[in-house]
Amino acid sequence: MGEATVMLDSGDGTAVREAILSVALQVPDAAWVTDRALRLVDSPDFGVRAAAVTAVGHLARIHRAIDEERVVPVLRPMSNEPEIAGRVEDALDDIAVFVRRSA
């Protein structure tokens, strides 16, 4: 995760977008990726914010688990922001559909 961490901390929007999507798809430590994605959802760079939200959806689909108590309260208010609402709804749908729940 060393190179990914460097890219995520680089401040270069393109590098950050690529890195968060890459780690969401490839890094098995979903908690670490979730932490990184949640740090990025407040970025002033729309592309970074959008990629972070998309990464959360990827995590839900791939791992079928996510810390909903942390993630959903962060994402839900973002669904009122027109420029990112579609991505947020996609991520929330991925959580609703793919995350396993206790019976």
N, C-alpha and C positions, 0 to 999 in steps of 0.2 A: 504494500500500500504506500510505500515511500514516494514513488514517482507521482502517484495519484494525489497524495497529500500536498506535494509541492505544487502541482497544477491547481488544486482546489484553493490553495493559499496564495496563488500568484497575483490575483487581482486582474488578470487578463480574462475578460468576459468569455472569449472563445475557448480558452483553455479550461476555464471553470465549467462551462456548459458541457464540453466533451468529457471532462473528468467525472462529473457527478452522474452523467448517464452511463458512462463506462463502469464505474464502481457499482452502480445499482444493478447492472446486468451481470457483473462478474465476481464481485466480492461476496463471500459467503457470510460475512459478519453484518447481518441486517441491522443490528442495533447501531453499529458504527456508521453505516451509510445513512440511516435515519437521522442520527445526530447531525451529520454533515448537511443533509438536505434541509433540515429544519433551520440550520444557521443561514442558509442561502435564500429562503423564501422571502426575506425582507430586503434583498439586494435592490439597489436602485436601478440595476441593469435588468430590463424586462426579460431578456433572453435567459439570464441566469435564474431568475425567479421561475420562469416557465419550465426550464429544465429541472429545477429542484422539485417542482410539483409533479412533473412527469416521472421523475425518479421514484417518488413515493408510490405512485401507481405501479411502477415496475416491481418494486419491492413486494407489494401486496400480491401481485400475480405470481412472482417467482417463488417467494418464500411461504406464501399462504398464511403469513402471520405478520403483524405489525403492531406497534404499541398504539392502539387506537386512542387511548386516553390522552396521549401526548399529541398525536398527529391530527386527529379530527378537529379538536378545538382551534388548531392553528389554521387548518385549511378552510373550515366552514365560513369564517368571515370573508375570506378571499373570494368566495363565490359571488359576492356583491360587486366585485371589481370587473367591469365589462371586458377589459382587455385580457384577463386571465381566467375568467369564469368557466369557460369551456374546458380548459385543462384541469381546473380544480374539480369540476363535476366528474370528469373522466377518472381522476384519481380516487375520488370518493366512491364512485361506482365500482372501481376495481377493488377497493377495500370491502365494500358491501358484498360483492360477488365472490371474491377469491379467498378472503381471510376465513380460516376455520374458526368456528365458535364452539365453545364447550356445550355439550348437550344437557 
